[in-house]
Amino acid sequence: MILRGEYFSPALQMETRLSLFIPNGRGPSGKRSVVYLLHGLCGRSGDYLDYTTLATFAAEGDAILIMPEVARSFYADMRYGLDYFSYVADELPKVCADLFNVDASRERTGVVGASMGGFGALRCALSRPERFGWCAAFSSPGLNLREDFDLKARGLTVEALKGMWGERLINDFQAVLGEGLDYDPRLDVPALARALKGASVKPRIRMACGLSDPFFLADNRRFASEMDTLGFDFGYEEWEGGHDWTFFGTALERALRWGAAL
C-alpha cells in the first residue's frame, strides 16, 4: 500500500508532506519494523517511490517505510528556518509508533538516505543511537564539515564560497549555520561518530558511493577509513555509478535487504 498525505507537525508548526509504503508482510510479533527514508537536496517525500523500484522489492518484507519532506534543510534545526532535525529524529518516530502497527525497538528501527538524506541519516543514527539501531547512507555530503567551513584556515570568505559552490547552496548553508557559516558540532558527522567510540550502544552502519560520483567519493572514503577505527559494526562499498537515481536505486535495495532483511 502506498499512502501520500499531509500531517501537522508540532515541531515545524505547519503541515508537512509524508509518503509511506506499507508492505504485505509482518514480523513474527505481528508488528512491522520501520525504516525512515530521507530524500536529497533537490528532492521530496515521494522520490523513492517515483524513481526506484522500492514498491516491488519491498512488497514482501515487513518494514513500513516512512518518507518525510524537509526541503533544503540538511535535516538540521536551522538557525533561520525550521526544526527539521527535531521533527525527523524525535517527533516523527513517536507519531509513527502511535499511528501505525510499528515495533519501535531500536533493533527494528532504521534510517536510510541518499545524498543530503545520507547526511541526515548518519546524523540521526549517531545522535540518537538509542532510537535508530541501524543506518544506511549513500553518496553522502557533509563528512568534512569542519574543514569545508573553516574559512580562516582556507583563506576564503563567504562570498568566495558563493563563487565556488553557487549562491543558492551557500544561502542554504547560511540558513542552517548563520551568515558566517559558524561551525556547529551537532552537524559534524565524524565528530558524532568519535563521541560514540567507547559507547555500549552504537548503530550498525553501511555506506556506499559511486566510483564516478563527481562530488563526494573522496570524503566518503576518508570517513569510511576513520570509521574502521571506532569500533562500529560498519561496512563501506563502492561500485561503478554516479550521483544519480541509477546508483541510488541499487544502493537502496542493497541497504534494505541488509538492514530490514527484505
N, C-alpha and C positions, 0 to 999 in steps of 0.2 A: 504494500500500500504506500502511495506517495501522498503526502499532505503538504500543502503550502498555505501559509496564512500569516496573520499579524497577531502580536501579543504585546500587551502594555507592560513595559519593564519599569519597575520602581527605580532601579539603578540608573537608567537612562532618562527617566521621566518623559517617556514618549512611547508610541507604538513602534515596534520594530519587526522585521520580517523573519520568519523561520521556515525552513524546509525540513521535512522529516521523511525518512524511509523506514517503514515497519515491515520486517520480513515475515515469511510464513512460519518459521520455526521458533521454538522456545527452548530454553535450557532445562536441565533436569529439575530445577526448583519451580518451574512454571513461570519464572520471571526472566526477562530479557537482559542481556548485558547492554551496555550503552557506549557509543563512540561519538565524540563531538568532532565534526569535520569543519575545518576552518579555511575559509577562502583566501585568495590572494589579493594583492593591492588593487587591481582593477576589477575585482570580482563582486559576487553577490551570493546569497544563500543557495541559489539553485544551480550553481556552476557544476558541482559534482554530478548532479542528476542529468544535466543537459549535455555535458561534454565528456563524460566517461560512460562505461558500461556497468556502473555501480548497481543499477537495479537488476541486472542479470546475475552477476557473480555473488551478490549478497542476498539473493532471494531466499536461499535455503538455510541461511545462518540464523543465529538467534539474537544478533545485535541490532538494536534500534539505533539509527544514525540520525543525529541531530545537527542541523546545519544553520548556524546563526548568521546574521549580517552585521558588519561592523564598519562599513565604508572604508576609508583610507587611514584608519586609526592606529595601525600596528598593534592592535589588541592591547592598547595602553589606557590607563586612566590619564587622560590628556591634560596638559597644562591649560590649553584653551580649547575645550571641547568636552566630550562626554566620557563617562567612566566605563569604557568598554572592557577593560580587564576585569573589573569587579562584576560586570554583567556576565561575561563568559565563564570565568573561573569560579565564581561564588554563587551568584543568583541563579543562573540557568540550571546547574545541576540540582539545586533544591527544587526548583519548579518542575523539572522533568521527573524527579522522584515522586512528586505528589500527583502529577497528571497521568503518568504512564506506568505500565507494569514493569518497572526497571529495578534490577538489582544494583543498588548504588554502592556496593562494596568496592573498595579501590581495586581489587584484583579483577573486577569485571567492568572497570571504567577506563576508557582510553580517550586520547585526544590526538588528532591527526591533522596535518596541514601541509599545503603546498605554497612555496614562495613566502609571502608575508604570513600566510597561515602556518607555515612551518615554524617561523619565528614565534608566532603566538602559541603554537602547540608546545614548543620547548619551554617557553615562559610559564605556561600553565602547569606543566608537569613538574618543573623544577621548583616552582614557587609553592605548589600545593601537592607535594608527594603523598600526603595522607589521603588525597581525594582521587588522584589520577594514578592508577597502577602501571599504565604503560603509555608510550608516546611514539609516534612515528612522524618524522619531518623530512621533507624532500625539497631540494633546491632552495634552502633557507638563506635569507639575508640576515644581517644584524649580528653576525657571530664575531665581530671585531669592533664592537661599539666604541670602546674607549679610544682606540687609535683612529677610527674613522672620524670622530668628532673632537679630537684633541687639536684644535685649530692652531693654538700657540706652538705646539711642538712641530706641527707640519708647516708653519709659516703661512697659514691661509686665513682668509676672512670668510664670513658667511656669504658675502657677495661673490667671492671666488668660487665657493662651492656651488652656488647657483649656476655659474658658468660651466662648471664641470658636470653637474648632475641634473641640471634643469631647475627652473624656478618652481615648478609645480611640486616636485618631490621635496625640495628644501622647505617650501611652505608647509608641507605635510609634517616634516620633522619638527619645524618650529611650533606647530600646533601641539605636538606631543611634548617637546622638551623645553619650549620657550624660545624667545628671539635669538638668544646667544647659543642655542643648541647645547644647553648645560648637560653635563654628564649625570645620568640617573642610574644608580646601581641596580635598581629594580628591573631595568631593561637590559642589563648586561648578562646575556645567557652564559658565557663562560664563567663569570663570577658566581652566578647562581649554582652552577654545577660544582664549582670548587667548594662552595659553602656546604654541600652535601657529602663531601668526600668521606667523612667519618660517620655519617648518619646510618642508623639501622634500617630506615625506610627510604628507599630510593625507587623512582620509576624505572621500569625497563624501557630502553630507548633504541630505536632503529632509525637510521638516517640514510638518505641516498641523494646522489647528484649526478646529472648527466655529464658525460665526458666532453660534450660540446656546449655545456652551459656557458654563455658568454659573460656571466656576471659573478657567480658565486662558487665556482668549483674550488678555487684556492682556499677560500675561507672555510668551506665545508671540510676539506682535507685537513686543514690546520686544527679545526675544532675536534674532528674525529681523533686525531693523533693525541690531543690532550685528554680526551675522554677515556682513552685506553689506560690512563694512569690514575684514574679517580675511583676505581672500584665499582663502576656501574655494570649491570648487565646491558652491554652496549654492542651494537653492530653497525657497520657502515658499508654501503655498496655503491659502486659506480657501474654504469653501463652506457652504451652509446645512446645519446639523446641530448636534446637541448632544453631550453626553459619554455616548455610548451605543454599542451594537453596530451600530446602523444606520450611524452615521458611521464607526466603526472598521472595519467590513467593507469599505466603499468605499475608505477610506484604505489598507487593507492591500492590496487588489487593485492600486490605483494604484502603491503603493510597490514591490510585487514585479514588476510589469510594467516599471517603471523600472529597479530595481536588479538584478533577476535575469533581465531580458529574457524574461519569460514570453510 
